[in-house]
Amino acid sequence: MKEAINDWKIVSLLCLTLGLAPFIPEPHIWGKIQWVWGGATGMKFIDWFDVLLHGFPWVLLFRLLILKVKTLRTTK
């Protein structure tokens, strides 16, 4: 499992599929982020779970980016 969450290809695929699905009319996570920015009025538990589900691949991607930057800085 550790190899999967540290693999750029798998994390990128997760972001492009689960992280953005459904794609039409806009990515689902984008609508949820706008809802949260708007004050999250009327959000229920299922909506927060949806944010977590569609946002988790992006968290993994940002984590990999941070780890990559850290390793680049320590090798200089």
mmCIF file of the N, C-alpha and C atoms, coordinates in Angstrom:
data_MODEL
# 
_entry.id   MODEL 
# 
loop_
_atom_site.group_PDB 
_atom_site.id 
_atom_site.type_symbol 
_atom_site.label_atom_id 
_atom_site.label_alt_id 
_atom_site.label_comp_id 
_atom_site.label_asym_id 
_atom_site.label_entity_id 
_atom_site.label_seq_id 
_atom_site.pdbx_PDB_ins_code 
_atom_site.Cartn_x 
_atom_site.Cartn_y 
_atom_site.Cartn_z 
_atom_site.occupancy 
_atom_site.B_iso_or_equiv 
_atom_site.pdbx_formal_charge 
_atom_site.auth_seq_id 
_atom_site.auth_comp_id 
_atom_site.auth_asym_id 
_atom_site.auth_atom_id 
_atom_site.pdbx_PDB_model_num 
ATOM 1   N N  . MET A 1 1  ? 0.821   -1.195 0.000   1.00 0.00 ? 1  MET A N  1 
ATOM 2   C CA . MET A 1 1  ? 0.000   0.000  0.000   1.00 0.00 ? 1  MET A CA 1 
ATOM 3   C C  . MET A 1 1  ? 0.861   1.253  0.000   1.00 0.00 ? 1  MET A C  1 
ATOM 4   N N  . LYS A 1 2  ? 1.981   1.208  0.741   1.00 0.00 ? 2  LYS A N  1 
ATOM 5   C CA . LYS A 1 2  ? 2.854   2.368  0.810   1.00 0.00 ? 2  LYS A CA 1 
ATOM 6   C C  . LYS A 1 2  ? 3.412   2.715  -0.568  1.00 0.00 ? 2  LYS A C  1 
ATOM 7   N N  . GLU A 1 3  ? 3.682   1.718  -1.374  1.00 0.00 ? 3  GLU A N  1 
ATOM 8   C CA . GLU A 1 3  ? 4.187   1.961  -2.714  1.00 0.00 ? 3  GLU A CA 1 
ATOM 9   C C  . GLU A 1 3  ? 3.137   2.650  -3.578  1.00 0.00 ? 3  GLU A C  1 
ATOM 10  N N  . ALA A 1 4  ? 1.871   2.305  -3.370  1.00 0.00 ? 4  ALA A N  1 
ATOM 11  C CA . ALA A 1 4  ? 0.794   2.878  -4.185  1.00 0.00 ? 4  ALA A CA 1 
ATOM 12  C C  . ALA A 1 4  ? 0.606   4.360  -3.907  1.00 0.00 ? 4  ALA A C  1 
ATOM 13  N N  . ILE A 1 5  ? 0.657   4.772  -2.643  1.00 0.00 ? 5  ILE A N  1 
ATOM 14  C CA . ILE A 1 5  ? 0.431   6.187  -2.349  1.00 0.00 ? 5  ILE A CA 1 
ATOM 15  C C  . ILE A 1 5  ? 1.670   7.034  -2.616  1.00 0.00 ? 5  ILE A C  1 
ATOM 16  N N  . ASN A 1 6  ? 2.795   6.398  -2.913  1.00 0.00 ? 6  ASN A N  1 
ATOM 17  C CA . ASN A 1 6  ? 4.006   7.125  -3.272  1.00 0.00 ? 6  ASN A CA 1 
ATOM 18  C C  . ASN A 1 6  ? 4.316   7.023  -4.761  1.00 0.00 ? 6  ASN A C  1 
ATOM 19  N N  . ASP A 1 7  ? 3.428   6.432  -5.524  1.00 0.00 ? 7  ASP A N  1 
ATOM 20  C CA . ASP A 1 7  ? 3.624   6.273  -6.964  1.00 0.00 ? 7  ASP A CA 1 
ATOM 21  C C  . ASP A 1 7  ? 2.921   7.418  -7.698  1.00 0.00 ? 7  ASP A C  1 
ATOM 22  N N  . TRP A 1 8  ? 3.709   8.200  -8.432  1.00 0.00 ? 8  TRP A N  1 
ATOM 23  C CA . TRP A 1 8  ? 3.166   9.356  -9.148  1.00 0.00 ? 8  TRP A CA 1 
ATOM 24  C C  . TRP A 1 8  ? 2.083   8.962  -10.143 1.00 0.00 ? 8  TRP A C  1 
ATOM 25  N N  . LYS A 1 9  ? 2.268   7.838  -10.823 1.00 0.00 ? 9  LYS A N  1 
ATOM 26  C CA . LYS A 1 9  ? 1.301   7.418  -11.843 1.00 0.00 ? 9  LYS A CA 1 
ATOM 27  C C  . LYS A 1 9  ? -0.049  7.084  -11.220 1.00 0.00 ? 9  LYS A C  1 
ATOM 28  N N  . ILE A 1 10 ? -0.038  6.350  -10.131 1.00 0.00 ? 10 ILE A N  1 
ATOM 29  C CA . ILE A 1 10 ? -1.291  5.957  -9.476  1.00 0.00 ? 10 ILE A CA 1 
ATOM 30  C C  . ILE A 1 10 ? -1.993  7.178  -8.890  1.00 0.00 ? 10 ILE A C  1 
ATOM 31  N N  . VAL A 1 11 ? -1.245  8.049  -8.228  1.00 0.00 ? 11 VAL A N  1 
ATOM 32  C CA . VAL A 1 11 ? -1.842  9.234  -7.622  1.00 0.00 ? 11 VAL A CA 1 
ATOM 33  C C  . VAL A 1 11 ? -2.399  10.154 -8.706  1.00 0.00 ? 11 VAL A C  1 
ATOM 34  N N  . SER A 1 12 ? -1.683  10.309 -9.806  1.00 0.00 ? 12 SER A N  1 
ATOM 35  C CA . SER A 1 12 ? -2.182  11.139 -10.916 1.00 0.00 ? 12 SER A CA 1 
ATOM 36  C C  . SER A 1 12 ? -3.461  10.558 -11.500 1.00 0.00 ? 12 SER A C  1 
ATOM 37  N N  . LEU A 1 13 ? -3.491  9.249  -11.656 1.00 0.00 ? 13 LEU A N  1 
ATOM 38  C CA . LEU A 1 13 ? -4.693  8.595  -12.170 1.00 0.00 ? 13 LEU A CA 1 
ATOM 39  C C  . LEU A 1 13 ? -5.875  8.786  -11.220 1.00 0.00 ? 13 LEU A C  1 
ATOM 40  N N  . LEU A 1 14 ? -5.621  8.679  -9.918  1.00 0.00 ? 14 LEU A N  1 
ATOM 41  C CA . LEU A 1 14 ? -6.676  8.916  -8.934  1.00 0.00 ? 14 LEU A CA 1 
ATOM 42  C C  . LEU A 1 14 ? -7.205  10.347 -9.013  1.00 0.00 ? 14 LEU A C  1 
ATOM 43  N N  . CYS A 1 15 ? -6.311  11.305 -9.184  1.00 0.00 ? 15 CYS A N  1 
ATOM 44  C CA . CYS A 1 15 ? -6.732  12.708 -9.287  1.00 0.00 ? 15 CYS A CA 1 
ATOM 45  C C  . CYS A 1 15 ? -7.576  12.941 -10.530 1.00 0.00 ? 15 CYS A C  1 
ATOM 46  N N  . LEU A 1 16 ? -7.174  12.338 -11.637 1.00 0.00 ? 16 LEU A N  1 
ATOM 47  C CA . LEU A 1 16 ? -7.902  12.556 -12.885 1.00 0.00 ? 16 LEU A CA 1 
ATOM 48  C C  . LEU A 1 16 ? -9.229  11.813 -12.940 1.00 0.00 ? 16 LEU A C  1 
ATOM 49  N N  . THR A 1 17 ? -9.361  10.742 -12.184 1.00 0.00 ? 17 THR A N  1 
ATOM 50  C CA . THR A 1 17 ? -10.612 9.987  -12.215 1.00 0.00 ? 17 THR A CA 1 
ATOM 51  C C  . THR A 1 17 ? -11.477 10.332 -11.003 1.00 0.00 ? 17 THR A C  1 
ATOM 52  N N  . LEU A 1 18 ? -11.142 9.805  -9.855  1.00 0.00 ? 18 LEU A N  1 
ATOM 53  C CA . LEU A 1 18 ? -11.936 10.027 -8.649  1.00 0.00 ? 18 LEU A CA 1 
ATOM 54  C C  . LEU A 1 18 ? -11.912 11.483 -8.207  1.00 0.00 ? 18 LEU A C  1 
ATOM 55  N N  . GLY A 1 19 ? -10.777 12.129 -8.358  1.00 0.00 ? 19 GLY A N  1 
ATOM 56  C CA . GLY A 1 19 ? -10.650 13.511 -7.926  1.00 0.00 ? 19 GLY A CA 1 
ATOM 57  C C  . GLY A 1 19 ? -11.473 14.498 -8.723  1.00 0.00 ? 19 GLY A C  1 
ATOM 58  N N  . LEU A 1 20 ? -11.760 14.198 -9.974  1.00 0.00 ? 20 LEU A N  1 
ATOM 59  C CA . LEU A 1 20 ? -12.522 15.115 -10.825 1.00 0.00 ? 20 LEU A CA 1 
ATOM 60  C C  . LEU A 1 20 ? -13.918 14.611 -11.195 1.00 0.00 ? 20 LEU A C  1 
ATOM 61  N N  . ALA A 1 21 ? -14.201 13.354 -10.970 1.00 0.00 ? 21 ALA A N  1 
ATOM 62  C CA . ALA A 1 21 ? -15.484 12.780 -11.400 1.00 0.00 ? 21 ALA A CA 1 
ATOM 63  C C  . ALA A 1 21 ? -16.634 13.310 -10.564 1.00 0.00 ? 21 ALA A C  1 
ATOM 64  N N  . PRO A 1 22 ? -17.819 13.445 -11.064 1.00 0.00 ? 22 PRO A N  1 
ATOM 65  C CA . PRO A 1 22 ? -18.187 13.467 -12.485 1.00 0.00 ? 22 PRO A CA 1 
ATOM 66  C C  . PRO A 1 22 ? -17.710 14.761 -13.136 1.00 0.00 ? 22 PRO A C  1 
ATOM 67  N N  . PHE A 1 23 ? -17.412 14.693 -14.405 1.00 0.00 ? 23 PHE A N  1 
ATOM 68  C CA . PHE A 1 23 ? -16.760 15.785 -15.109 1.00 0.00 ? 23 PHE A CA 1 
ATOM 69  C C  . PHE A 1 23 ? -17.721 16.853 -15.621 1.00 0.00 ? 23 PHE A C  1 
ATOM 70  N N  . ILE A 1 24 ? -18.970 16.481 -15.853 1.00 0.00 ? 24 ILE A N  1 
ATOM 71  C CA . ILE A 1 24 ? -19.931 17.391 -16.481 1.00 0.00 ? 24 ILE A CA 1 
ATOM 72  C C  . ILE A 1 24 ? -21.032 17.710 -15.495 1.00 0.00 ? 24 ILE A C  1 
ATOM 73  N N  . PRO A 1 25 ? -21.452 18.895 -15.287 1.00 0.00 ? 25 PRO A N  1 
ATOM 74  C CA . PRO A 1 25 ? -21.083 20.143 -15.969 1.00 0.00 ? 25 PRO A CA 1 
ATOM 75  C C  . PRO A 1 25 ? -19.784 20.748 -15.454 1.00 0.00 ? 25 PRO A C  1 
ATOM 76  N N  . GLU A 1 26 ? -19.346 20.391 -14.259 1.00 0.00 ? 26 GLU A N  1 
ATOM 77  C CA . GLU A 1 26 ? -18.045 20.806 -13.729 1.00 0.00 ? 26 GLU A CA 1 
ATOM 78  C C  . GLU A 1 26 ? -17.554 19.696 -12.815 1.00 0.00 ? 26 GLU A C  1 
ATOM 79  N N  . PRO A 1 27 ? -16.245 19.654 -12.574 1.00 0.00 ? 27 PRO A N  1 
ATOM 80  C CA . PRO A 1 27 ? -15.745 18.628 -11.636 1.00 0.00 ? 27 PRO A CA 1 
ATOM 81  C C  . PRO A 1 27 ? -16.437 18.742 -10.280 1.00 0.00 ? 27 PRO A C  1 
ATOM 82  N N  . HIS A 1 28 ? -16.799 17.615 -9.741  1.00 0.00 ? 28 HIS A N  1 
ATOM 83  C CA . HIS A 1 28 ? -17.584 17.548 -8.506  1.00 0.00 ? 28 HIS A CA 1 
ATOM 84  C C  . HIS A 1 28 ? -16.871 18.219 -7.337  1.00 0.00 ? 28 HIS A C  1 
ATOM 85  N N  . ILE A 1 29 ? -15.569 18.010 -7.243  1.00 0.00 ? 29 ILE A N  1 
ATOM 86  C CA . ILE A 1 29 ? -14.818 18.593 -6.134  1.00 0.00 ? 29 ILE A CA 1 
ATOM 87  C C  . ILE A 1 29 ? -14.822 20.112 -6.224  1.00 0.00 ? 29 ILE A C  1 
ATOM 88  N N  . TRP A 1 30 ? -14.827 20.647 -7.435  1.00 0.00 ? 30 TRP A N  1 
ATOM 89  C CA . TRP A 1 30 ? -14.850 22.097 -7.597  1.00 0.00 ? 30 TRP A CA 1 
ATOM 90  C C  . TRP A 1 30 ? -16.165 22.682 -7.069  1.00 0.00 ? 30 TRP A C  1 
ATOM 91  N N  . GLY A 1 31 ? -17.266 22.021 -7.348  1.00 0.00 ? 31 GLY A N  1 
ATOM 92  C CA . GLY A 1 31 ? -18.552 22.462 -6.821  1.00 0.00 ? 31 GLY A CA 1 
ATOM 93  C C  . GLY A 1 31 ? -18.602 22.403 -5.305  1.00 0.00 ? 31 GLY A C  1 
ATOM 94  N N  . LYS A 1 32 ? -18.021 21.368 -4.734  1.00 0.00 ? 32 LYS A N  1 
ATOM 95  C CA . LYS A 1 32 ? -17.996 21.234 -3.271  1.00 0.00 ? 32 LYS A CA 1 
ATOM 96  C C  . LYS A 1 32 ? -17.105 22.302 -2.638  1.00 0.00 ? 32 LYS A C  1 
ATOM 97  N N  . ILE A 1 33 ? -15.974 22.591 -3.267  1.00 0.00 ? 33 ILE A N  1 
ATOM 98  C CA . ILE A 1 33 ? -15.080 23.639 -2.747  1.00 0.00 ? 33 ILE A CA 1 
ATOM 99  C C  . ILE A 1 33 ? -15.785 24.990 -2.784  1.00 0.00 ? 33 ILE A C  1 
ATOM 100 N N  . GLN A 1 34 ? -16.491 25.261 -3.860  1.00 0.00 ? 34 GLN A N  1 
ATOM 101 C CA . GLN A 1 34 ? -17.241 26.521 -3.948  1.00 0.00 ? 34 GLN A CA 1 
ATOM 102 C C  . GLN A 1 34 ? -18.308 26.588 -2.860  1.00 0.00 ? 34 GLN A C  1 
ATOM 103 N N  . TRP A 1 35 ? -18.930 25.476 -2.589  1.00 0.00 ? 35 TRP A N  1 
ATOM 104 C CA . TRP A 1 35 ? -19.959 25.421 -1.549  1.00 0.00 ? 35 TRP A CA 1 
ATOM 105 C C  . TRP A 1 35 ? -19.354 25.720 -0.172  1.00 0.00 ? 35 TRP A C  1 
ATOM 106 N N  . VAL A 1 36 ? -18.187 25.132 0.101   1.00 0.00 ? 36 VAL A N  1 
ATOM 107 C CA . VAL A 1 36 ? -17.509 25.374 1.372   1.00 0.00 ? 36 VAL A CA 1 
ATOM 108 C C  . VAL A 1 36 ? -17.071 26.834 1.463   1.00 0.00 ? 36 VAL A C  1 
ATOM 109 N N  . TRP A 1 37 ? -16.504 27.379 0.386   1.00 0.00 ? 37 TRP A N  1 
ATOM 110 C CA . TRP A 1 37 ? -16.091 28.787 0.371   1.00 0.00 ? 37 TRP A CA 1 
ATOM 111 C C  . TRP A 1 37 ? -17.273 29.717 0.575   1.00 0.00 ? 37 TRP A C  1 
ATOM 112 N N  . GLY A 1 38 ? -18.440 29.280 0.125   1.00 0.00 ? 38 GLY A N  1 
ATOM 113 C CA . GLY A 1 38 ? -19.647 30.084 0.278   1.00 0.00 ? 38 GLY A CA 1 
ATOM 114 C C  . GLY A 1 38 ? -20.262 29.993 1.662   1.00 0.00 ? 38 GLY A C  1 
ATOM 115 N N  . GLY A 1 39 ? -19.615 29.326 2.569   1.00 0.00 ? 39 GLY A N  1 
ATOM 116 C CA . GLY A 1 39 ? -20.093 29.233 3.941   1.00 0.00 ? 39 GLY A CA 1 
ATOM 117 C C  . GLY A 1 39 ? -20.621 27.871 4.318   1.00 0.00 ? 39 GLY A C  1 
ATOM 118 N N  . ALA A 1 40 ? -20.678 26.941 3.383   1.00 0.00 ? 40 ALA A N  1 
ATOM 119 C CA . ALA A 1 40 ? -21.127 25.570 3.632   1.00 0.00 ? 40 ALA A CA 1 
ATOM 120 C C  . ALA A 1 40 ? -22.548 25.513 4.182   1.00 0.00 ? 40 ALA A C  1 
ATOM 121 N N  . THR A 1 41 ? -23.360 26.467 3.785   1.00 0.00 ? 41 THR A N  1 
ATOM 122 C CA . THR A 1 41 ? -24.743 26.507 4.252   1.00 0.00 ? 41 THR A CA 1 
ATOM 123 C C  . THR A 1 41 ? -25.522 25.318 3.699   1.00 0.00 ? 41 THR A C  1 
ATOM 124 N N  . GLY A 1 42 ? -26.107 24.565 4.597   1.00 0.00 ? 42 GLY A N  1 
ATOM 125 C CA . GLY A 1 42 ? -26.929 23.429 4.192   1.00 0.00 ? 42 GLY A CA 1 
ATOM 126 C C  . GLY A 1 42 ? -26.163 22.144 3.920   1.00 0.00 ? 42 GLY A C  1 
ATOM 127 N N  . MET A 1 43 ? -24.868 22.131 4.162   1.00 0.00 ? 43 MET A N  1 
ATOM 128 C CA . MET A 1 43 ? -24.099 20.912 3.929   1.00 0.00 ? 43 MET A CA 1 
ATOM 129 C C  . MET A 1 43 ? -24.411 19.894 5.012   1.00 0.00 ? 43 MET A C  1 
ATOM 130 N N  . LYS A 1 44 ? -24.607 18.670 4.579   1.00 0.00 ? 44 LYS A N  1 
ATOM 131 C CA . LYS A 1 44 ? -24.889 17.562 5.494   1.00 0.00 ? 44 LYS A CA 1 
ATOM 132 C C  . LYS A 1 44 ? -23.654 16.669 5.577   1.00 0.00 ? 44 LYS A C  1 
ATOM 133 N N  . PHE A 1 45 ? -23.745 15.651 6.415   1.00 0.00 ? 45 PHE A N  1 
ATOM 134 C CA . PHE A 1 45 ? -22.628 14.723 6.586   1.00 0.00 ? 45 PHE A CA 1 
ATOM 135 C C  . PHE A 1 45 ? -22.210 14.110 5.261   1.00 0.00 ? 45 PHE A C  1 
ATOM 136 N N  . ILE A 1 46 ? -23.146 13.720 4.431   1.00 0.00 ? 46 ILE A N  1 
ATOM 137 C CA . ILE A 1 46 ? -22.823 13.078 3.147   1.00 0.00 ? 46 ILE A CA 1 
ATOM 138 C C  . ILE A 1 46 ? -22.060 14.029 2.242   1.00 0.00 ? 46 ILE A C  1 
ATOM 139 N N  . ASP A 1 47 ? -22.341 15.331 2.329   1.00 0.00 ? 47 ASP A N  1 
ATOM 140 C CA . ASP A 1 47 ? -21.621 16.308 1.525   1.00 0.00 ? 47 ASP A CA 1 
ATOM 141 C C  . ASP A 1 47 ? -20.177 16.455 1.994   1.00 0.00 ? 47 ASP A C  1 
ATOM 142 N N  . TRP A 1 48 ? -19.974 16.447 3.315   1.00 0.00 ? 48 TRP A N  1 
ATOM 143 C CA . TRP A 1 48 ? -18.618 16.513 3.848   1.00 0.00 ? 48 TRP A CA 1 
ATOM 144 C C  . TRP A 1 48 ? -17.842 15.246 3.498   1.00 0.00 ? 48 TRP A C  1 
ATOM 145 N N  . PHE A 1 49 ? -18.501 14.096 3.539   1.00 0.00 ? 49 PHE A N  1 
ATOM 146 C CA . PHE A 1 49 ? -17.862 12.842 3.141   1.00 0.00 ? 49 PHE A CA 1 
ATOM 147 C C  . PHE A 1 49 ? -17.476 12.902 1.664   1.00 0.00 ? 49 PHE A C  1 
ATOM 148 N N  . ASP A 1 50 ? -18.326 13.510 0.853   1.00 0.00 ? 50 ASP A N  1 
ATOM 149 C CA . ASP A 1 50 ? -18.055 13.672 -0.570  1.00 0.00 ? 50 ASP A CA 1 
ATOM 150 C C  . ASP A 1 50 ? -16.813 14.542 -0.796  1.00 0.00 ? 50 ASP A C  1 
ATOM 151 N N  . VAL A 1 51 ? -16.680 15.603 -0.019  1.00 0.00 ? 51 VAL A N  1 
ATOM 152 C CA . VAL A 1 51 ? -15.490 16.450 -0.110  1.00 0.00 ? 51 VAL A CA 1 
ATOM 153 C C  . VAL A 1 51 ? -14.249 15.632 0.234   1.00 0.00 ? 51 VAL A C  1 
ATOM 154 N N  . LEU A 1 52 ? -14.337 14.844 1.280   1.00 0.00 ? 52 LEU A N  1 
ATOM 155 C CA . LEU A 1 52 ? -13.218 13.999 1.686   1.00 0.00 ? 52 LEU A CA 1 
ATOM 156 C C  . LEU A 1 52 ? -12.873 12.973 0.610   1.00 0.00 ? 52 LEU A C  1 
ATOM 157 N N  . LEU A 1 53 ? -13.889 12.329 0.065   1.00 0.00 ? 53 LEU A N  1 
ATOM 158 C CA . LEU A 1 53 ? -13.675 11.288 -0.937  1.00 0.00 ? 53 LEU A CA 1 
ATOM 159 C C  . LEU A 1 53 ? -13.035 11.846 -2.207  1.00 0.00 ? 53 LEU A C  1 
ATOM 160 N N  . HIS A 1 54 ? -13.579 12.939 -2.725  1.00 0.00 ? 54 HIS A N  1 
ATOM 161 C CA . HIS A 1 54 ? -13.056 13.502 -3.969  1.00 0.00 ? 54 HIS A CA 1 
ATOM 162 C C  . HIS A 1 54 ? -11.801 14.339 -3.745  1.00 0.00 ? 54 HIS A C  1 
ATOM 163 N N  . GLY A 1 55 ? -11.562 14.778 -2.512  1.00 0.00 ? 55 GLY A N  1 
ATOM 164 C CA . GLY A 1 55 ? -10.391 15.589 -2.222  1.00 0.00 ? 55 GLY A CA 1 
ATOM 165 C C  . GLY A 1 55 ? -9.160  14.800 -1.828  1.00 0.00 ? 55 GLY A C  1 
ATOM 166 N N  . PHE A 1 56 ? -9.341  13.572 -1.363  1.00 0.00 ? 56 PHE A N  1 
ATOM 167 C CA . PHE A 1 56 ? -8.211  12.776 -0.892  1.00 0.00 ? 56 PHE A CA 1 
ATOM 168 C C  . PHE A 1 56 ? -7.133  12.544 -1.947  1.00 0.00 ? 56 PHE A C  1 
ATOM 169 N N  . PRO A 1 57 ? -7.468  12.248 -3.206  1.00 0.00 ? 57 PRO A N  1 
ATOM 170 C CA . PRO A 1 57 ? -6.400  12.093 -4.205  1.00 0.00 ? 57 PRO A CA 1 
ATOM 171 C C  . PRO A 1 57 ? -5.563  13.369 -4.364  1.00 0.00 ? 57 PRO A C  1 
ATOM 172 N N  . TRP A 1 58 ? -6.200  14.527 -4.227  1.00 0.00 ? 58 TRP A N  1 
ATOM 173 C CA . TRP A 1 58 ? -5.469  15.794 -4.336  1.00 0.00 ? 58 TRP A CA 1 
ATOM 174 C C  . TRP A 1 58 ? -4.545  15.991 -3.145  1.00 0.00 ? 58 TRP A C  1 
ATOM 175 N N  . VAL A 1 59 ? -4.976  15.553 -1.972  1.00 0.00 ? 59 VAL A N  1 
ATOM 176 C CA . VAL A 1 59 ? -4.121  15.617 -0.788  1.00 0.00 ? 59 VAL A CA 1 
ATOM 177 C C  . VAL A 1 59 ? -2.886  14.749 -0.999  1.00 0.00 ? 59 VAL A C  1 
ATOM 178 N N  . LEU A 1 60 ? -3.079  13.563 -1.565  1.00 0.00 ? 60 LEU A N  1 
ATOM 179 C CA . LEU A 1 60 ? -1.941  12.684 -1.861  1.00 0.00 ? 60 LEU A CA 1 
ATOM 180 C C  . LEU A 1 60 ? -0.988  13.330 -2.861  1.00 0.00 ? 60 LEU A C  1 
ATOM 181 N N  . LEU A 1 61 ? -1.532  13.996 -3.869  1.00 0.00 ? 61 LEU A N  1 
ATOM 182 C CA . LEU A 1 61 ? -0.695  14.648 -4.876  1.00 0.00 ? 61 LEU A CA 1 
ATOM 183 C C  . LEU A 1 61 ? 0.114   15.788 -4.260  1.00 0.00 ? 61 LEU A C  1 
ATOM 184 N N  . PHE A 1 62 ? -0.521  16.625 -3.447  1.00 0.00 ? 62 PHE A N  1 
ATOM 185 C CA . PHE A 1 62 ? 0.201   17.716 -2.797  1.00 0.00 ? 62 PHE A CA 1 
ATOM 186 C C  . PHE A 1 62 ? 1.262   17.181 -1.844  1.00 0.00 ? 62 PHE A C  1 
ATOM 187 N N  . ARG A 1 63 ? 0.964   16.069 -1.189  1.00 0.00 ? 63 ARG A N  1 
ATOM 188 C CA . ARG A 1 63 ? 1.936   15.430 -0.296  1.00 0.00 ? 63 ARG A CA 1 
ATOM 189 C C  . ARG A 1 63 ? 3.168   14.987 -1.078  1.00 0.00 ? 63 ARG A C  1 
ATOM 190 N N  . LEU A 1 64 ? 2.938   14.367 -2.248  1.00 0.00 ? 64 LEU A N  1 
ATOM 191 C CA . LEU A 1 64 ? 4.064   13.943 -3.071  1.00 0.00 ? 64 LEU A CA 1 
ATOM 192 C C  . LEU A 1 64 ? 4.878   15.135 -3.566  1.00 0.00 ? 64 LEU A C  1 
ATOM 193 N N  . LEU A 1 65 ? 4.207   16.215 -3.919  1.00 0.00 ? 65 LEU A N  1 
ATOM 194 C CA . LEU A 1 65 ? 4.914   17.420 -4.363  1.00 0.00 ? 65 LEU A CA 1 
ATOM 195 C C  . LEU A 1 65 ? 5.782   17.994 -3.245  1.00 0.00 ? 65 LEU A C  1 
ATOM 196 N N  . ILE A 1 66 ? 5.244   18.043 -2.048  1.00 0.00 ? 66 ILE A N  1 
ATOM 197 C CA . ILE A 1 66 ? 6.006   18.558 -0.901  1.00 0.00 ? 66 ILE A CA 1 
ATOM 198 C C  . ILE A 1 66 ? 7.209   17.665 -0.613  1.00 0.00 ? 66 ILE A C  1 
ATOM 199 N N  . LEU A 1 67 ? 7.013   16.363 -0.650  1.00 0.00 ? 67 LEU A N  1 
ATOM 200 C CA . LEU A 1 67 ? 8.124   15.440 -0.425  1.00 0.00 ? 67 LEU A CA 1 
ATOM 201 C C  . LEU A 1 67 ? 9.201   15.595 -1.496  1.00 0.00 ? 67 LEU A C  1 
ATOM 202 N N  . LYS A 1 68 ? 8.789   15.799 -2.730  1.00 0.00 ? 68 LYS A N  1 
ATOM 203 C CA . LYS A 1 68 ? 9.733   15.981 -3.831  1.00 0.00 ? 68 LYS A CA 1 
ATOM 204 C C  . LYS A 1 68 ? 10.547  17.255 -3.645  1.00 0.00 ? 68 LYS A C  1 
ATOM 205 N N  . VAL A 1 69 ? 9.882   18.344 -3.263  1.00 0.00 ? 69 VAL A N  1 
ATOM 206 C CA . VAL A 1 69 ? 10.587  19.607 -3.025  1.00 0.00 ? 69 VAL A CA 1 
ATOM 207 C C  . VAL A 1 69 ? 11.566  19.467 -1.870  1.00 0.00 ? 69 VAL A C  1 
ATOM 208 N N  . LYS A 1 70 ? 11.158  18.777 -0.813  1.00 0.00 ? 70 LYS A N  1 
ATOM 209 C CA . LYS A 1 70 ? 12.051  18.568 0.333   1.00 0.00 ? 70 LYS A CA 1 
ATOM 210 C C  . LYS A 1 70 ? 13.300  17.789 -0.064  1.00 0.00 ? 70 LYS A C  1 
ATOM 211 N N  . THR A 1 71 ? 13.111  16.748 -0.862  1.00 0.00 ? 71 THR A N  1 
ATOM 212 C CA . THR A 1 71 ? 14.273  15.943 -1.275  1.00 0.00 ? 71 THR A CA 1 
ATOM 213 C C  . THR A 1 71 ? 15.178  16.735 -2.208  1.00 0.00 ? 71 THR A C  1 
ATOM 214 N N  . LEU A 1 72 ? 14.608  17.593 -3.043  1.00 0.00 ? 72 LEU A N  1 
ATOM 215 C CA . LEU A 1 72 ? 15.428  18.423 -3.918  1.00 0.00 ? 72 LEU A CA 1 
ATOM 216 C C  . LEU A 1 72 ? 16.241  19.423 -3.121  1.00 0.00 ? 72 LEU A C  1 
ATOM 217 N N  . ARG A 1 73 ? 15.658  19.967 -2.067  1.00 0.00 ? 73 ARG A N  1 
ATOM 218 C CA . ARG A 1 73 ? 16.370  20.947 -1.243  1.00 0.00 ? 73 ARG A CA 1 
ATOM 219 C C  . ARG A 1 73 ? 17.479  20.296 -0.420  1.00 0.00 ? 73 ARG A C  1 
ATOM 220 N N  . THR A 1 74 ? 17.264  19.077 0.029   1.00 0.00 ? 74 THR A N  1 
ATOM 221 C CA . THR A 1 74 ? 18.282  18.417 0.860   1.00 0.00 ? 74 THR A CA 1 
ATOM 222 C C  . THR A 1 74 ? 19.442  17.883 0.026   1.00 0.00 ? 74 THR A C  1 
ATOM 223 N N  . THR A 1 75 ? 19.236  17.646 -1.274  1.00 0.00 ? 75 THR A N  1 
ATOM 224 C CA . THR A 1 75 ? 20.300  17.128 -2.108  1.00 0.00 ? 75 THR A CA 1 
ATOM 225 C C  . THR A 1 75 ? 21.225  18.234 -2.611  1.00 0.00 ? 75 THR A C  1 
ATOM 226 N N  . LYS A 1 76 ? 20.831  19.487 -2.462  1.00 0.00 ? 76 LYS A N  1 
ATOM 227 C CA . LYS A 1 76 ? 21.673  20.595 -2.955  1.00 0.00 ? 76 LYS A CA 1 
ATOM 228 C C  . LYS A 1 76 ? 22.749  20.936 -1.969  1.00 0.00 ? 76 LYS A C  1 
# 
